[in-house]
Amino acid sequence: MIANVLATVLAASLLAPAPSAAVQEEVSWTGPLHTEGRDIVDADGDRFKLKSGNWHGASGTWNGSGDIEDPANHHEGENSHGIPLGLDRASMDDIIGSFQELGLNSVRLPFANDMIDDEAVLPDEAVAANPELRGKTRLEIYDAAVQALTDSGLAVILNNHTNTSRWCCGTDGNERWNSAQSDQEWEEDWLFMAGRYEDNTRVVGADLYNEVRRDVLDDPNWGLGDEHDWFAASQRAGDRILNEANPNLLIIIEGINWTGIPVDGFPHERPTLEPVRELSHELAEPGKLVYSAHFYGYTGPNHSGATGTGETTDPRYRDFSREELYEVLRRQAFFVTEEGQPYTAPLWISEFGAGRGEEDPKERAWFENFVDFLVDNDTDFAYWPLVGWHENGEGNGWGLMNWDADGNRQSLDDDDWRAAAWHRLTGG
């Protein structure tokens, strides 16, 4: 089995194109990346703070049959056809150029496992603004996005967001890395994806799985040694990626997003990275571990973010004062950057965000306070999401850049209340 996997990885890596030398000379950083204490550094030993955003879509709202999840939902949004969003409305170059305008140096690029074996050719409408992508599969378009991003000088973090191509994050078969597939299948998919881009040193990270959480009956755990042990599964997958597929990658491990039944009177919580205090990873290759966490104002340390069914009386992050919020953030995740501890590692807040049209003063205050905390702690980050859509100024207001059906862009600086905080965060 391992020999077959290695052969597949080798073949894939040979097929994936490498970045051009001309572009490499124009960029101020050199991959691969590694870690030193709480910092990520490049091959020259210079700090490389991840100033990132999520270019979502390839984790998919399209499942091959044309069934589309709710297009009003900010978290996955509009009809992506299971490819990075916006390619029907704007050219790849324009989209990536907007990322650079935002002051980013890296992009988290989600994918679904079923993208790997999906041989269906995408309809032309899915890439209407990019005719050179016609006739390609989802994986081939993902390849093109990786290549274009890295050719532009941006670093790419591969993110296994879902097992199946649908919106995250309900009770949908995507709760755990092994909800809709076996551990072995999940690991082999990662060997394939990691090996596919081995020769591109601007593909810098493997973000192993998104928002590991409870399904209907069973919780994930951190160190119990059973089939739901996220600590053990992430350790095993990270070691295999480094040993068998791509030693260049950072291994990015998110904490547990949810355990318990979100009903008052029953135990429930967002453990996030708190278990790391007692049990932290030691990967086969030192200097490759990064921890990750997500924070949104509508969730909380004991609040799933649900409204109606599943909503509890626990406070959301937006309900805390600035001082209370900061104490909770330190306890749940930011402690991992303390120097000299067994668990010391870089922390990447790989998702946070707020809506352009948000009018709730508590939500706005949370966003401002959270950004200030990121700035004060010099924390690596990735905003969710970068790309959205709008029609007559209305649409996916969570995106920092939004395109209408005619390809007209609504930018962050177009009367957006988030702009000042964003510029504080990116330093420009």
N, C-alpha and C positions, 0 to 999 in steps of 0.2 A: 504493500500500500504506500509506504513512504517513498519508495523508488518511483512509483507512478506519479505521486504528487510532485516530487522534485523534477521529474521530466516535464510535467505540465508547467510548473513555475518557470523552468529554464526556457521552454518554448515561448511562453508568454512574454518573458522579459526581452527576448530577442525581437519579438514583434513590436513592442512598444517603442516609439521613437524617442531619441535622446534630444535634449535641448541643444540649441546651436551655440557654438563657441563665441560667435560675435555678440550674442546677447549676454553671455556670461561675463564678458569683459566690461559691460556697461553697468553691472550690478555691484553694490557695495558690500555684499555679504557672500559667503562661500559655504555651501553645504558639504557634508552632512552636519546636522546639529547634534549637540550632546548637552548634558547638564553639569553644572558645578554648583553644589549647594542648592540654593533656592532659585538659581538663574539658569536659563537656557542660553547657550553660547554657540557661536558658529565654529567652523573648522579652524579659524584663526584665533579662537579664544575670546572673541568680542561678544558682548551681550547681544542677544537677538530676542528682544521682547516681542512676543506674539501679539501684534496689533491686528486682529483678525475679524472677519465676518463670516457668516454662513451663507453660502450660495446653495440654497436648497432646491429640491425638485427630483433629484435622482433616487431619493428614497421613496418617492413616488406617490402620486394620487391616482395614477393610471395603472390598471392591473392587466392590461392586454385585451380586455373585453370592451373597453370604452366606458366602463363604470367610473364615475368621478365622485370623490368625496366632496363634502360640503365646501364650495369655493369661498364661502365667507370666513372660514376658519383661518385665523392668522398663522397658525403653527405650520401648516403645510400649504394651505391656500389653493390657488387656482389650478387649472388643468396643465400640469407639467408634462404629461405623457411619460413620466418616469425619467426625465432628463433635467439638467439644470435649468432653472426657470428663466423665462424671458427670451429664449431663442426664437420664438415666433414673432417677437415684437422689436428686437434690437439685435444688431450684429454682436458677435462674440467680442470683437475689439472694443465696441462702444461700452458693453457691459463691464469688461475688465478695466477699461479706462476709468469708468466711474468708481471702481474700487480704489484705484490709485488716487483719484481726486479726494476720496474720503480719508486718505492718509494711512491706508492699510499696507502691511507688508506680507500678509498671509491670508489664506482662505481655508475654512473648514468646508469640505466637499462631501456631503452625505451621500450614501448609496444604500440600496436594498440588496440583500443576498440574491434575490431572484433576478436581478439585473444581469448577473454573471452568465446565466444559461439561457437568457431570453434571446432567441434568434429572430424575433419578429423585426421587420424593417419598420421604422417609424413613418407615419403619414407625413407628406410634405408640409402640411399645415403646422406640424409641431416645430419645424425649423424654417418657417416662412421667411424670416429675416436673414437666414444663413443658408443660401441655396447650396453651398459647398458641402453641407451636411446631409443632403437628401440621399435616401437609399441606405442609410446607416442604421445599425442597431443601437439600443440604449448604451451598451458597453462601449461601442465605437464612438458615440457622442461624448460619453464620459471621458474617454481617452483624449478626444480633441480638446475638451475643456481643461484637462490636466495639462496638456501640452501648451495650450495658449496661455494659461495662467503662469506656468513656470517660465515660458519664453519671455514673458513680460517682466520677470524678475520676482514675482510673488512666490512665496512658499505655499505648498499645498499639504493639508492634513487630511488623509483619507478617514472618513467617519462611517463606520457600520451603524446606520441609523435604525434600520428595520430589517426583519427577515423577509417580509413580503411587501410589495409595492402598494402601500396605502398610508393614509394619514396616521401619524403617531399622536396621541399616546393613550388610547383607551384599552378596553379589554378586547384585544384584536389579534392575538397570536404573536404579538411583537413585544410582549412584556419582558422576556428574558432572551439572552443570546440563544437559548435552546428551546424556546417555546414552540416554534414551528419547524424545527430541524434538530438533529442530534448535535452533541458537542463535537463529534468528529467532523461532521459536515461544516459546521461553523469554522472550525480551525482550518480545514482544507480551503475553504473560501478565502480566509485571511492569507494563507500561504500563496494562493493564486494572485490576490490583489497586491500584496506586498512585493512579490517577485516580479509582477508585471512592470513595475516602475523602478526596479532596482538600479538601473543605469541613470536615472534622473535624480541627482542629488538635491534638487529643489523639492522633491516629494519627501517631506521631512518627518511625517508622523503617521502612526496607526492609532486612531481613536477607536478603541476596541468595541464598545457598544454604548448605545444611547439610553439613558434613563432606565436602567434596570429596575424593575418594580414587580409588585405582586400581581399575579393573575387572579382568577376568581377564587381559587382554593389555597394557593401556596405562595409563601414569601420567599424571596431570595435571602441569602444570608452571607455572612463574612467570616468564614473559617470553620464551618461545621463539617466540612468534608463530604457532603452529600451532593446530589446532582444539581442542587440549586445554590451551590457555594460559589458566589461571584468572585471572592478573593482567589480561590484555587483555580477557577476557570481562566481568569484574567492573567494570573501568573503563568499558567501552562501555555496559553496562547501567545503571550508576550515572549516567552522563552523560545517557542517554536519559530515565531517570526524572525527573531534575531539569529537563531542558529541555523535555520533551514531555508530562509527566503530572502531576507534583506537586513543585514546588520546595521544599515545606516539609519533606520527609523527610530524616532522617539516612540516609546510605548506609552500611550495616554489612557489612563484608567479612571473612569468616573466612579464616584461613590454610588451607593444604593439610593435610588430616588424615592421609593415608597415601600413601606411594609404595613401590614395590618389592614383592618376594615375601616374605611373613613366614615365612621358613625360615632356620634357621642356615646360614651359609655364603653366602647371597645378600644383596645390598644391600637394606636396608629401613629405613624411618624414618617418624616423624611430623614433617615439617618445620615444621608449625604456622606461626608468623609469622616464622621466621628469615630467609626471603628478603627481608623488608621492609627489612632493614638496607641492602641493595644496590639495591633497586628498590621505591619506594613510590608510591602513587597521588597524582595531582593531579586532582581532579574539576573539572568545568566550573564548579561553584558552590563557592567556598571556604567552609570552616567547616561542612562536611557529612559528612566522613569519620570513621568509627569503625571500628577494627579489633576482631576478635573471635577467641576461642579457647576450646576445650573441654578440660577435664581431669577424668579419673576415676582413682581409685586403682588400678583393675585394668588400665589402659593404662600406657604408658611412652614415653619419647622414641624408643625402637626396639622397642616392643611394641604390637601391634595390640589386645591385650586378649583374643585368642583363647585357648581352652583346647583341648587335644587337637590335632587337625589345624590347622596354622597357628601353633601356639604355639612361641615361641622361648625361648632361655635368657636373653634380655635382661631387665634389671630393669624391674619395673613402678614407677610412682610411689610406691606404698606400700612398696616395698623400700628406698627412700632414707632416710637419716637426715634430720632436720629441716634441717640446714645444706646437705646435698647436694640435697635437694628444692628449696630456695630458689634455689640456684645454677642449677639446670636451668630453673626457672620464669622466672627473669630472662632466661636465654639464649633460651628458646623464644618468649616472648611479652611479658613485662612491660617489656622495654627500650623498647617503643614509646612509653611515657609519659615518657621522658627529655625534658626541656624543651630547646628550641633546636636540635633535630636536624631534618634534612630529612624524617624519617619521623614526627616527633612527632604523636601523635593520642591521643584517648581509647581505652582498652582496656576491652572488655566481655567478661567471662567468662560467655558466654551458656549454658553448661551445666557443671554439676558436681553431684555428689550422692553419697549413700551410703544403704544400706538400714537401715530401722528395726530390723530383726531381726539386723543384722550383729553377729557375735560375734568375728570375727577381730581381735585386738588391733592388727595392722599396718594394717588397713583403718580402724579407728577412729582410730588415731594419725594416719594420713594426713589424714583429714577434719578433725581438730582443727588440725593443722599448716597445712593449706591455708586454712582459715577464718582462722586467725591471720595468714597472709600477706595475704589479702584485706583484713583490717582494717588491718594495719600500712601497707599501700600505698594505702589509701582507694580501692579498686578497684570499679568498677561490676560487677554480677554478676546472674546469673539461675540459680536453682536448677532442677534437673530431677529429677522433675516435681512440680507442685503437687498434683495430684489423683490419688488412687488409690482402690482398693476393698478391702474386707475382709469376711470372713465369719468370725465368732467370733474376731476378732483376727488372722486370717491372710489374706494376699492380697498386693497390690502394696505391699510395705513401703517402697518408695522414695518414695512420695508423702508430702508433709508433712501433707495432710489426706485422710482416707480415709472413704468412706461404705459402709455395708452395704446389702443389698437393701431394707431397710426405711427407708432414709434416715437411719440413725443415724450420727453422725460420730465418728470417732476422730481427735483433734487432736494436734498436735505436743507439747503439754504433758501429754498422757496417758501418763506414764511412758515417754518417748522419750529415749534417750541423746543425741540430736542437739540437744535443745532448748537447752542452755546455750550451745553454739557458735552456734546460730542467733540467739539473743538478743544475743550479742556482735557478730555480723555486722550485724544490723539496728539495733543501738543501743537496743533496748527489750525 
